[in-house]
Amino acid sequence: MYKISYNVKKTHKIAQLRPSYHHYFYCCCYSGSLCYGCYGKETSPNRRFEYKYSFKGPHLSQADGSIPFWVHSGNAIPSADQVRITPSLRSQKGSVWTKSTVNFDNWEAEVTFRVSGRGRMGADGLAIWFTTAQGLDGPVYGAADNWNGIGIFFDSFDNDGKKNNPAVLVVGNNGKLVYDHPNDGTTQALGTCLRDFRNKPYPVRAKITYYKRTLTVLINNGFTPDKDDYEFCTKVDNMVIPQEGYFGISAATGGLADDHDVLSFLTFRLSEPGQELPPPEAEMPKQDKDKYQEEFENFQQDLDKKKEDYQKEHPDVQGQPIEDMYESVNDREIRQVFEGQNRIHLEIKQLHHQLAVILDEQRRYVSVATDEISKRQGESGGQVGQAPSQEMGAVVATQQEVLRNLNELRNSFYESLKQIGASQHQGNAVGMGTYETVQHFNDIKEHLHVVKKNIEHLITRTGNPSEKQVMNCPDPPPMPSCLGTTHFLVFVVIQSVLFFSYIMYKSQQEAAAKKFF
């Protein structure tokens, strides 16, 4: 038998004073008068999420269209983000129900839904159920009549013509009552409130709490994105419902139609403050527990057998713990750092060798140019040979400057090699030599800029033969053949640009790789 502590429609008006997530105060007042008494709810109960009685997007439905731990029927259409209980068509019915029964006494359900349609009025409405049996199909908002349990109805069509819809009603049934459709269930309602839940900018949320034989309904009206902005709707005290039952959501349309979409249904188990909930494995049925235990023992036996077979096939590792054969996370990080340092060392060593070859070619070229200048000065002691001698002197001076810069570059490479070699011999490879290596790379970059500037200046001075007297290239020695000035300068410029690009690329790669350490 269901007892009603108050009837909102007949005598009282409920006014919320201080809403919060679980702790709220309210006053009971006679209509048009001051509050005659206020009282507060006790300390919030403990909550534990129950995933087997919940669903939520994304990835709500599986590949076959089913919902994990839930069953749907009628015109319900599950998707990745929501469940459309009924589409916006006439005479549609649909529902979703939990596959297993709820076996805890106190609970809280948070339902997020959206009711939308083109018309000013909609039909018929949506219902949230807790019943002893799954009402997969029927005349009460798409679910079965004569239910045993509780139903929270979101009625959007005014059947009795009293202009008291849309409304939220709490209707209980012991399995013997027939729902009063002509009067919109007002004669059977244990609690009700007027709330317009159609065509809201944000999804509407309903929080239904059953705790210590008290059923409370809070509504988020859908005008704000704040998920915790709930308003008090109704409350039923001293209400006894079945200890075990199924959660369900159903909806139906009639001559008018709305889209009834449920975005999430989250169920929480409630317990008294200070009371510890039993672990999930303690609530598992004995049959399922024995089944899982048997599967675990079979898996353990297979694993032991494979270990024995491996030891027989690899006698050299017999007696050695298998864990020691695998690399730990710290060992792997240190190994990767040393491998990176070795690659840098090899690359710089190769560049050092190539630079040595370029220096040898440069020295040989300067030597040939110096011999040619001495020869020309010996042959022509007059005014005629003064201009070519000055030009060749400038070329030799420029080449000597290039040679000096290349020597500095070679010294920088040598210092970098020393730094990398020192860092490889240190235990802390990550923090050692990093800043110094970057500084050396910056020095190399500056030296390359100087080399490029000198080479461009040399090309500018020697690239326009019409303004100055053209000087013939000296006769090449028999072996090796003399390399032309233009070709050599182009070769040096290309080598310098490629080298600079490679150094910058390796620096960026190392910086990106060290982010993971």
C-alpha positions as CSV (number, residue, x, y, z in Angstrom):
1,M,0.0,0.0,0.0
2,Y,1.4,3.4,-1.0
3,K,1.2,6.3,1.5
4,I,1.2,9.9,0.5
5,S,2.8,12.4,2.7
6,Y,1.3,15.4,0.9
7,N,-0.5,16.1,-2.3
8,V,0.9,18.9,-4.3
9,K,-2.3,19.5,-6.3
10,K,-4.7,19.5,-3.4
11,T,-3.2,21.3,-0.4
12,H,0.5,22.1,-0.6
13,K,2.9,24.0,-2.7
14,I,6.6,23.0,-2.6
15,A,9.1,25.8,-2.9
16,Q,12.8,25.0,-3.2
17,L,15.1,27.2,-1.1
18,R,18.6,25.9,-1.5
19,P,19.2,23.3,-4.2
20,S,22.4,21.3,-4.4
21,Y,23.6,18.1,-5.9
22,H,22.6,15.8,-3.1
23,H,21.8,18.1,-0.1
24,Y,18.8,20.3,-0.4
25,F,16.3,22.1,1.9
26,Y,12.7,23.0,1.1
27,C,9.7,24.4,2.9
28,C,6.1,23.2,2.9
29,C,3.7,26.0,2.7
30,Y,0.0,26.5,2.4
31,S,-0.9,28.2,-0.8
32,G,-0.5,31.9,-0.4
33,S,0.8,31.8,3.1
34,L,4.2,31.8,4.8
35,C,6.1,28.7,5.4
36,Y,5.0,26.8,8.5
37,G,8.1,24.7,8.9
38,C,11.4,24.0,7.2
39,Y,13.4,20.9,7.5
40,G,16.6,19.6,5.9
41,K,17.7,16.3,4.4
42,E,20.3,14.2,6.2
43,T,23.9,13.8,5.1
44,S,24.2,12.7,1.5
45,P,24.4,8.9,1.1
46,N,27.3,7.1,-0.5
47,R,26.9,6.5,-4.2
48,R,28.4,3.8,-6.4
49,F,28.0,3.7,-10.1
50,E,26.4,0.5,-11.5
51,Y,27.4,0.1,-15.1
52,K,25.2,-3.0,-15.7
53,Y,22.1,-0.8,-15.2
54,S,23.4,2.2,-17.2
55,F,24.1,3.3,-20.7
56,K,25.7,6.4,-22.2
57,G,27.2,7.6,-25.5
58,P,29.4,7.7,-27.4
59,H,29.6,4.1,-28.7
60,L,26.3,3.4,-27.0
61,S,25.2,0.6,-29.4
62,Q,27.3,-2.3,-30.6
63,A,27.8,-3.4,-34.3
64,D,24.6,-5.6,-34.2
65,G,22.5,-2.7,-32.9
66,S,22.2,-4.0,-29.4
67,I,22.9,-2.1,-26.1
68,P,25.2,-3.8,-23.6
69,F,23.2,-5.1,-20.6
70,W,19.9,-3.7,-22.1
71,V,17.2,-5.0,-24.4
72,H,15.1,-2.8,-26.7
73,S,11.7,-3.5,-28.3
74,G,9.1,-1.9,-30.5
75,N,10.2,1.1,-32.5
76,A,13.2,1.9,-30.4
77,I,16.3,2.7,-32.5
78,P,19.7,2.6,-30.7
79,S,22.6,4.6,-32.1
80,A,26.1,5.6,-31.1
81,D,25.0,8.6,-29.1
82,Q,21.4,8.0,-28.0
83,V,18.4,5.7,-28.1
84,R,15.4,7.0,-30.0
85,I,12.5,5.4,-28.2
86,T,10.0,6.6,-30.7
87,P,10.5,8.6,-33.9
88,S,8.3,11.5,-34.8
89,L,5.6,9.3,-36.5
90,R,2.0,8.5,-35.5
91,S,1.1,5.5,-33.4
92,Q,4.6,4.5,-32.4
93,K,5.7,2.5,-29.3
94,G,9.2,1.6,-28.0
95,S,11.1,0.8,-24.9
96,V,14.4,-0.3,-23.4
97,W,14.8,-2.4,-20.3
98,T,17.7,-3.8,-18.2
99,K,18.5,-7.5,-18.8
100,S,19.1,-8.3,-15.1
101,T,17.2,-7.3,-12.1
102,V,18.3,-4.7,-9.6
103,N,19.1,-6.3,-6.3
104,F,19.8,-3.3,-4.0
105,D,17.3,-1.4,-1.9
106,N,18.3,2.2,-2.4
107,W,19.2,3.7,-5.7
108,E,19.4,6.9,-7.8
109,A,18.8,7.2,-11.5
110,E,19.9,10.2,-13.7
111,V,18.2,10.3,-17.0
112,T,19.0,12.7,-19.8
113,F,16.5,12.9,-22.6
114,R,15.1,15.2,-25.3
115,V,11.5,15.5,-26.5
116,S,11.2,17.5,-29.7
117,G,8.5,18.0,-32.3
118,R,7.3,20.5,-34.8
119,G,3.8,21.1,-33.4
120,R,2.8,23.3,-30.5
121,M,1.5,20.1,-28.7
122,G,3.0,16.7,-28.6
123,A,1.9,13.2,-27.7
124,D,1.9,11.0,-25.9
125,G,4.9,11.1,-23.6
126,L,7.8,9.3,-22.0
127,A,8.0,7.1,-18.9
128,I,10.7,5.9,-16.6
129,W,10.0,2.5,-14.9
130,F,11.1,0.4,-12.0
131,T,8.9,-2.8,-12.1
132,T,9.2,-6.5,-11.2
133,A,8.7,-7.5,-14.9
134,Q,9.8,-6.0,-18.2
135,G,6.8,-4.3,-19.8
136,L,8.2,-4.6,-23.3
137,D,4.9,-3.5,-25.0
138,G,1.6,-2.1,-23.8
139,P,-0.8,0.9,-23.8
140,V,0.9,3.0,-21.0
141,Y,3.4,5.1,-22.8
142,G,4.5,2.1,-24.8
143,A,4.8,-0.3,-21.8
144,A,2.5,-2.9,-20.2
145,D,-0.4,-1.9,-17.9
146,N,-1.0,-3.5,-14.5
147,W,2.6,-3.2,-13.6
148,N,4.0,-3.9,-10.2
149,G,6.3,-1.1,-9.2
150,I,6.7,2.6,-9.9
151,G,6.4,4.8,-13.0
152,I,7.5,8.4,-13.5
153,F,5.5,9.7,-16.4
154,F,6.4,12.8,-18.6
155,D,2.9,13.4,-20.1
156,S,2.9,15.9,-23.0
157,F,-0.8,15.5,-24.2
158,D,-3.8,17.0,-22.3
159,N,-6.4,14.2,-22.4
160,D,-8.7,15.6,-19.8
161,G,-8.7,19.1,-21.2
162,K,-7.8,20.8,-17.9
163,K,-4.7,22.5,-19.4
164,N,-2.4,20.9,-16.8
165,N,0.1,19.4,-19.3
166,P,3.0,18.9,-19.9
167,A,3.4,17.4,-16.5
168,V,5.5,15.0,-14.5
169,L,3.5,12.3,-12.5
170,V,4.6,9.6,-10.1
171,V,2.2,6.7,-10.3
172,G,2.5,3.5,-8.2
173,N,0.8,0.1,-8.9
174,N,0.7,-3.2,-7.2
175,G,-0.2,-5.1,-10.4
176,K,-4.0,-4.8,-10.0
177,L,-4.7,-1.2,-11.1
178,V,-5.5,-0.1,-14.6
179,Y,-4.0,3.2,-15.7
180,D,-6.5,6.1,-15.9
181,H,-5.9,7.5,-19.4
182,P,-8.9,9.8,-19.7
183,N,-7.8,11.8,-16.6
184,D,-4.1,11.6,-17.4
185,G,-3.5,9.5,-14.3
186,T,-4.2,12.4,-11.9
187,T,-6.5,10.3,-9.8
188,Q,-3.7,7.8,-9.2
189,A,-0.8,10.1,-9.0
190,L,1.2,10.1,-5.7
191,G,3.0,13.3,-6.7
192,T,3.1,15.6,-9.6
193,C,4.5,18.9,-10.9
194,L,4.0,21.0,-14.0
195,R,7.1,21.1,-16.2
196,D,7.4,21.9,-19.9
197,F,10.1,19.5,-21.2
198,R,9.4,19.8,-25.0
199,N,11.7,21.6,-27.5
200,K,14.3,22.9,-25.0
201,P,17.7,24.3,-26.1
202,Y,19.5,21.7,-23.9
203,P,18.6,18.1,-23.0
204,V,16.3,17.8,-20.0
205,R,17.6,15.9,-17.0
206,A,15.6,14.0,-14.4
207,K,17.1,12.8,-11.1
208,I,15.0,10.1,-9.4
209,T,16.2,9.1,-5.9
210,Y,14.7,6.3,-3.8
211,Y,16.4,6.3,-0.4
212,K,14.9,5.1,2.9
213,R,11.4,4.6,1.4
214,T,11.4,8.2,0.1
215,L,11.1,8.9,-3.6
216,T,12.3,12.3,-4.8
217,V,12.1,13.7,-8.3
218,L,14.3,16.6,-9.4
219,I,14.2,18.2,-12.9
220,N,16.7,20.2,-14.9
221,N,14.5,22.2,-17.2
222,G,16.9,22.3,-20.2
223,F,17.4,26.0,-20.3
224,T,21.0,25.9,-19.1
225,P,24.0,23.6,-19.9
226,D,24.7,23.3,-16.1
227,K,24.2,19.6,-15.4
228,D,23.7,20.2,-11.7
229,D,21.0,22.9,-12.0
230,Y,18.1,20.8,-10.7
231,E,14.7,22.1,-9.5
232,F,12.5,20.2,-7.0
233,C,9.5,18.5,-8.6
234,T,7.9,16.2,-6.1
235,K,8.5,13.9,-3.2
236,V,6.7,10.8,-1.9
237,D,7.3,9.6,1.6
238,N,6.8,6.2,3.2
239,M,6.7,4.5,-0.3
240,V,7.4,0.8,-0.5
241,I,8.4,-0.6,-3.9
242,P,9.6,-4.1,-4.8
243,Q,13.0,-5.0,-3.6
244,E,14.0,-6.4,-7.0
245,G,13.0,-5.1,-10.4
246,Y,14.0,-3.9,-13.8
247,F,14.7,-0.3,-14.9
248,G,13.1,0.7,-18.1
249,I,12.3,3.7,-20.4
250,S,9.3,3.7,-22.8
251,A,7.5,6.2,-25.0
252,A,4.6,6.4,-27.3
253,T,3.0,8.6,-29.9
254,G,-0.7,9.0,-30.9
255,G,-2.4,11.3,-33.3
256,L,0.4,13.8,-32.6
257,A,4.0,12.8,-32.6
258,D,7.3,13.8,-31.1
259,D,10.9,12.4,-31.2
260,H,11.6,10.8,-27.8
261,D,15.4,10.5,-27.5
262,V,17.2,9.2,-24.4
263,L,20.9,10.3,-24.3
264,S,21.9,8.5,-21.0
265,F,20.6,6.5,-18.1
266,L,23.0,6.4,-15.2
267,T,22.2,4.3,-12.1
268,F,23.9,4.6,-8.7
269,R,23.6,2.4,-5.7
270,L,23.0,4.3,-2.4
271,S,24.1,3.4,1.0
272,E,24.1,5.1,4.4
273,P,27.0,7.3,5.3
274,G,29.8,5.3,6.9
275,Q,28.4,2.0,5.6
276,E,30.8,0.3,3.3
277,L,29.3,-1.4,0.2
278,P,30.3,-5.0,-0.5
279,P,32.8,-5.6,-3.2
280,P,31.4,-6.4,-6.6
281,E,32.8,-10.0,-6.6
282,A,30.8,-10.6,-3.4
283,E,27.6,-9.8,-5.2
284,M,28.3,-12.1,-8.1
285,P,26.1,-15.2,-8.2
286,K,27.7,-18.4,-7.1
287,Q,27.2,-20.0,-10.5
288,D,29.0,-17.2,-12.3
289,K,31.7,-17.1,-9.7
290,D,32.4,-20.9,-10.1
291,K,32.4,-20.5,-13.9
292,Y,35.0,-17.7,-13.8
293,Q,37.1,-19.6,-11.3
294,E,37.2,-22.6,-13.5
295,E,38.2,-20.6,-16.5
296,F,41.0,-18.9,-14.5
297,E,42.3,-22.3,-13.3
298,N,42.4,-23.7,-16.9
299,F,44.2,-20.6,-18.1
300,Q,46.8,-20.9,-15.2
301,Q,47.4,-24.6,-16.1
302,D,48.0,-23.8,-19.7
303,L,50.4,-21.0,-18.8
304,D,52.4,-23.3,-16.5
305,K,52.5,-25.9,-19.2
306,K,53.8,-23.4,-21.8
307,K,56.5,-22.3,-19.3
308,E,57.7,-25.9,-18.9
309,D,57.8,-26.4,-22.6
310,Y,59.8,-23.2,-23.1
311,Q,62.3,-24.3,-20.4
312,K,62.8,-27.6,-22.2
313,E,63.3,-26.0,-25.6
314,H,65.8,-23.4,-24.2
315,P,68.0,-25.2,-21.6
316,D,70.5,-22.3,-21.7
317,V,68.1,-20.1,-19.9
318,Q,66.9,-22.7,-17.4
319,G,66.8,-21.5,-13.9
320,Q,66.9,-17.9,-15.0
321,P,63.8,-15.9,-14.0
322,I,61.7,-15.0,-17.0
323,E,61.3,-11.4,-15.7
324,D,65.0,-10.9,-16.0
325,M,64.9,-11.7,-19.8
326,Y,62.8,-8.6,-20.5
327,E,63.9,-5.0,-20.5
328,S,62.4,-2.7,-18.0
329,V,61.1,0.8,-18.8
330,N,64.2,2.6,-17.4
331,D,66.6,0.3,-19.2
332,R,64.8,0.8,-22.5
333,E,64.9,4.6,-22.1
334,I,68.6,4.6,-21.2
335,R,69.3,2.3,-24.2
336,Q,67.4,4.6,-26.6
337,V,69.3,7.6,-25.3
338,F,72.7,5.9,-25.8
339,E,71.7,4.7,-29.3
340,G,70.8,8.3,-30.2
341,Q,74.1,9.5,-28.9
342,N,75.9,6.9,-30.9
343,R,74.1,7.9,-34.1
344,I,75.0,11.5,-33.5
345,H,78.6,10.6,-32.8
346,L,78.9,8.6,-36.1
347,E,77.2,11.3,-38.2
348,I,79.5,14.1,-36.8
349,K,82.6,11.8,-37.2
350,Q,81.6,11.3,-40.9
351,L,81.1,15.0,-41.4
352,H,84.5,15.6,-39.7
353,H,86.1,13.3,-42.3
354,Q,84.5,15.1,-45.2
355,L,85.5,18.4,-43.9
356,A,89.1,17.2,-43.7
357,V,89.0,16.3,-47.3
358,I,87.6,19.8,-48.2
359,L,90.4,21.4,-46.2
360,D,93.0,19.4,-48.1
361,E,91.6,20.5,-51.4
362,Q,91.5,24.1,-50.2
363,R,95.1,24.0,-49.1
364,R,96.2,22.6,-52.5
365,Y,94.2,25.3,-54.3
366,V,95.8,28.1,-52.2
367,S,99.2,26.6,-52.8
368,V,98.7,26.5,-56.6
369,A,97.3,30.1,-56.6
370,T,100.3,31.4,-54.5
371,D,102.8,29.7,-56.9
372,E,101.0,31.3,-59.9
373,I,101.1,34.7,-58.3
374,S,104.9,34.4,-57.6
375,K,105.5,33.2,-61.1
376,R,103.5,36.2,-62.7
377,Q,105.3,38.7,-60.4
378,G,108.7,37.3,-61.6
379,E,107.8,37.5,-65.3
380,S,106.2,41.0,-65.3
381,G,107.9,43.5,-63.2
382,G,106.2,46.5,-64.8
383,Q,102.9,48.3,-64.6
384,V,101.1,45.9,-66.9
385,G,101.0,43.0,-64.4
386,Q,100.1,45.1,-61.4
387,A,96.3,44.7,-61.8
388,P,96.3,40.9,-62.3
389,S,98.7,40.6,-59.3
390,Q,96.4,42.6,-57.1
391,E,93.4,40.6,-58.2
392,M,95.2,37.3,-57.5
393,G,96.3,38.6,-54.1
394,A,92.7,39.4,-53.2
395,V,91.7,35.9,-54.3
396,V,94.4,34.3,-52.2
397,A,93.5,36.4,-49.2
398,T,89.9,35.4,-49.6
399,Q,90.8,31.7,-49.9
400,Q,93.0,32.0,-46.8
401,E,90.0,33.4,-44.9
402,V,87.9,30.5,-46.1
403,L,90.6,28.1,-45.0
404,R,90.7,29.8,-41.6
405,N,86.9,29.5,-41.2
406,L,87.0,25.8,-42.3
407,N,89.7,25.2,-39.7
408,E,87.5,26.8,-37.0
409,L,84.6,24.6,-38.2
410,R,86.8,21.5,-38.0
411,N,87.7,22.5,-34.4
412,S,84.1,22.9,-33.6
413,F,83.4,19.4,-34.9
414,Y,86.2,18.1,-32.8
415,E,84.9,19.7,-29.7
416,S,81.4,18.3,-30.4
417,L,82.9,14.8,-30.8
418,K,84.7,15.2,-27.5
419,Q,81.4,16.3,-25.7
420,I,79.4,13.4,-27.1
421,G,82.1,11.0,-26.2
422,A,82.2,12.3,-22.7
423,S,78.4,12.1,-22.3
424,Q,78.4,8.5,-23.5
425,H,80.8,7.6,-20.7
426,Q,78.5,9.2,-18.1
427,G,75.7,7.3,-16.3
428,N,73.3,10.1,-16.6
429,A,73.1,10.3,-20.4
430,V,70.0,12.4,-20.6
431,G,71.1,15.3,-18.6
432,M,74.8,15.4,-19.5
433,G,76.2,17.4,-22.5
434,T,72.9,18.4,-23.9
435,Y,73.3,22.1,-23.4
436,E,77.0,22.1,-24.5
437,T,76.1,20.1,-27.7
438,V,73.4,22.6,-28.6
439,Q,75.9,25.5,-28.1
440,H,78.4,23.8,-30.4
441,F,75.7,23.4,-33.0
442,N,75.0,27.1,-32.7
443,D,78.7,27.9,-33.1
444,I,78.8,25.6,-36.2
445,K,75.8,27.5,-37.6
446,E,77.6,30.8,-37.1
447,H,80.7,29.5,-38.8
448,L,78.7,28.3,-41.7
449,H,77.2,31.8,-42.0
450,V,80.7,33.3,-42.1
451,V,81.8,30.8,-44.8
452,K,78.7,31.5,-46.9
453,K,79.2,35.2,-46.6
454,N,82.9,35.0,-47.6
455,I,82.1,32.8,-50.6
456,E,79.3,35.1,-51.8
457,H,81.7,38.0,-51.5
458,L,84.3,36.1,-53.5
459,I,81.7,35.3,-56.2
460,T,80.7,38.9,-56.3
461,R,84.3,40.1,-56.8
462,T,85.2,37.5,-59.4
463,G,81.9,36.9,-61.1
464,N,81.8,39.9,-63.6
465,P,84.8,39.7,-65.9
466,S,83.7,42.7,-68.1
467,E,84.4,45.3,-65.5
468,K,87.9,44.0,-64.7
469,Q,90.6,42.5,-66.6
470,V,90.0,38.8,-67.1
471,M,92.8,36.6,-65.8
472,N,93.6,33.4,-67.5
473,C,93.7,30.3,-65.4
474,P,97.2,28.9,-64.9
475,D,98.2,25.7,-66.7
476,P,97.0,22.8,-64.7
477,P,99.5,20.4,-63.2
478,P,99.7,17.0,-64.9
479,M,98.0,15.1,-61.9
480,P,95.7,15.8,-60.3
481,S,93.9,18.2,-62.7
482,C,93.1,21.7,-61.4
483,L,89.6,22.4,-60.3
484,G,88.0,25.5,-61.8
485,T,87.4,28.4,-59.4
486,T,83.7,28.7,-60.3
487,H,83.1,25.0,-59.9
488,F,84.9,24.9,-56.6
489,L,83.0,27.8,-55.2
490,V,79.7,26.3,-56.3
491,F,80.8,23.0,-54.7
492,V,81.7,24.7,-51.4
493,V,78.4,26.6,-51.3
494,I,76.4,23.5,-52.0
495,Q,78.3,21.5,-49.4
496,S,77.9,24.2,-46.8
497,V,74.1,24.5,-47.4
498,L,73.6,20.8,-47.3
499,F,75.7,20.5,-44.1
500,F,73.8,23.3,-42.4
501,S,70.5,21.8,-43.4
502,Y,71.5,18.4,-42.1
503,I,72.7,19.8,-38.7
504,M,69.4,21.7,-38.3
505,Y,67.4,18.6,-39.2
506,K,69.3,16.4,-36.7
507,S,68.9,19.0,-34.0
508,Q,65.1,19.1,-34.5
509,Q,64.9,15.3,-34.6
510,E,66.8,15.0,-31.3
511,A,64.7,17.7,-29.7
512,A,61.5,16.0,-30.7
513,A,62.8,12.6,-29.5
514,K,63.9,13.9,-26.1
515,K,60.3,15.1,-25.4
516,F,59.4,11.5,-24.6
517,F,62.1,11.2,-22.0
